[in-house]
Amino acid sequence: MTGDGWTTLPFDRAVLVNPSVRLERGESYPFVDMKAVNPGSRSVGPSELRKFSGGGSRFMHGDTLMARITPCLENGKIARYASPDSKSVGHGSTEFIVIRGRPQVTDSVFAYYLTKSDGVRQYCISQMTGSSGRQRVPMSALSHREVTIPPMKEQRRIADILGALDDKIELNRKMNATLEAMARAIFKSWFIDFDPVHAKAQGRPPDGMGAETARLFPSEFEASEIGPVPKGWRVRPLDAIASFLNGLACQKYPPTGDESMPVIKIADLRNGVSDTTDRASPAVGAAYIVKNGDVLFSWSGSLLVKIWTGGKGVLNQHLFKVTSGNFPRWFYYFWIRERLLEFQSIAQDKATTMGHIKRHHLNDARVVVPDPAVLKAADAIIAPLVARCVQCDEESATLDVVRDTLLPRLLSGEVAIPAPKGAG
C-alpha cells in the first residue's frame, strides 16, 4: 500500500541510465574493474589509474554500477562508486550499467537500493539475451520495467534506514579486517619470525610482552630441516597438525523433498551463498556438513582459505574442510595462509585447465610447532580475536537478512516510515 505522492514510472524514467560524464581521451582516471565489485559490499573504489580510450562506462562519485552480464548480475554485483576524493570522475568495464538519481525525481542513494532490489535485478536477469554463459541485459529492457517511486523526503528516509544497516555491516567488515590483521601479526611474530626468541637471544626482553609470557620462550635456536628454529620446538608436515577432508561430488546427492542445503563450491567460498547456489541433500554424513567457524581450503582453481560464516551447507569436491583435535583453529588456519602463495605457485605450474595441488604437497609443506605452554599462551590472545571475527560475520549475515527483508517492503510502501516529529 503506497502513500500520497507515490508515482509509477518506467525504470529509465525514474533514474538516469548511463548519464553523460565528460572525460578527456588519453588522460588517466580511476578505473573500476568488474572483479573489484564485491557482492557483499555497498561501495567500490577504483582498481587502478588507467588512461581513458573513449570506451567503457563513465561515472561520478555516488553513481551506482550494475553488472549487466551473467553470472555477475546473478551474484549481486551492484555497488556505488566511491571516488578517492569524493569528487573525481572515473571509468570502468563496458559491462557496467551506470545509474544515477534523476533530478527532482529520485535521490541517488535511493536509486542504488531501487537497483539492488530483487524486483529490478531479477527482471533484468530475466531479460538477458545472447549466447549461453555470456548473456547481457539489453539497454532497451530498462524502459519496460515499471517501478513505484515515493516522494523525495520519503526516499531519503528509506535510504537512511537501509543505509544504517549497511553502515553497521561495513563497520563489521572493517573491524574483522583489523582483528584478523592483529591475530596474524602475533602469529607471524611468534611462529614465523620468532621475534621473542631473537630478543631473548640478544639479552633483551621481547617487545610488548609480559615477563611471565616471555619466560615461556627459549633463548636460543637449533638447526632443523628448514633452518634455525627455537630450541625444543618441532618441525612438522602441515597435514600432521590438521586433517584435510575433501568434499563430495554433490550432484550424486540431489535434494529430496523439501530438505536441501546449499552446496559450498569454490565460487561460494569466494562470494558467499546466493540464489544461484546449487542445492544438495543434507543426508551426506555429518563430516561433510559445513558450519560457521569451519576452516575451508580450496585446493584447485582459485586457491584460498577462509573461516566460513555463510551458514550450513554441504562440502563440495575441490574443497577441504580442515579440522584438528590437537591444535586450535587459528593455528592451522594461519599456517595454511602462510603456505598459500607456495601452493598457488605449485598450482599455476600445472599444465592443466584448472591448476591444483595434491595431498603430498600438504605433507611437503613444513610448519613449526611450539612448546605447548607457548601455544596455550598464544591461544589465550589469538582465539578470542578470531572468535570475534566469526561473531561479526554472523551479525552481518543477520543484518543482511533484515535489510533484504525490509528493502522490498519499504520500496512498495507495505512498511510505512513515520515522518520525524515536527516535520511538515
HELIX and SHEET records of a PDB file:
HELIX    1   1 PHE A   11  ALA A   14  1                                   4    
HELIX    2   2 MET A   34  ALA A   36  5                                   3    
HELIX    3   3 SER A  108  LYS A  116  1                                   9    
HELIX    4   4 ASP A  118  SER A  126  1                                   9    
HELIX    5   5 MET A  139  SER A  143  5                                   5    
HELIX    6   6 MET A  152  PHE A  187  1                                  36    
HELIX    7   7 LYS A  188  ILE A  192  3                                   5    
HELIX    8   8 ASP A  195  ALA A  201  1                                   7    
HELIX    9   9 ALA A  211  ALA A  214  1                                   4    
HELIX   10  10 LEU A  238  ALA A  240  5                                   3    
HELIX   11  11 CYS A  250  LYS A  252  5                                   3    
HELIX   12  12 ILE A  266  ASN A  271  1                                   6    
HELIX   13  13 ALA A  286  TYR A  288  5                                   3    
HELIX   14  14 ARG A  329  GLN A  348  1                                  20    
HELIX   15  15 ARG A  359  ASP A  364  1                                   6    
HELIX   16  16 PRO A  372  SER A  412  1                                  41    
SHEET    1   A 2 THR A   7  PRO A  10  0                                        
SHEET    2   A 2 GLU A 146  ILE A 149 -1                                        
SHEET    1   B 5 VAL A  15  VAL A  17  0                                        
SHEET    2   B 5 PHE A  96  GLY A 101 -1                                        
SHEET    3   B 5 THR A  64  ALA A  67 -1                                        
SHEET    4   B 5 ILE A  78  TYR A  81 -1                                        
SHEET    5   B 5 SER A  43  VAL A  44  1                                        
SHEET    1   C 4 GLU A  48  LYS A  51  0                                        
SHEET    2   C 4 SER A  28  VAL A  32 -1                                        
SHEET    3   C 4 GLY A  90  GLY A  92  1                                        
SHEET    4   C 4 SER A  57  PHE A  59 -1                                        
SHEET    1   D 2 PHE A 221  GLU A 222  0                                        
SHEET    2   D 2 VAL A 229  PRO A 230 -1                                        
SHEET    1   E 2 ARG A 234  PRO A 237  0                                        
SHEET    2   E 2 ARG A 366  VAL A 369 -1                                        
SHEET    1   F 4 SER A 243  ASN A 246  0                                        
SHEET    2   F 4 LEU A 319  THR A 323 -1                                        
SHEET    3   F 4 VAL A 295  SER A 298 -1                                        
SHEET    4   F 4 VAL A 305  ILE A 307 -1                                        
SHEET    1   G 4 ARG A 279  ALA A 280  0                                        
SHEET    2   G 4 MET A 261  ILE A 264 -1                                        
SHEET    3   G 4 GLY A 313  LEU A 315  1                                        
SHEET    4   G 4 ILE A 289  VAL A 290 -1                                        
END                                                                             
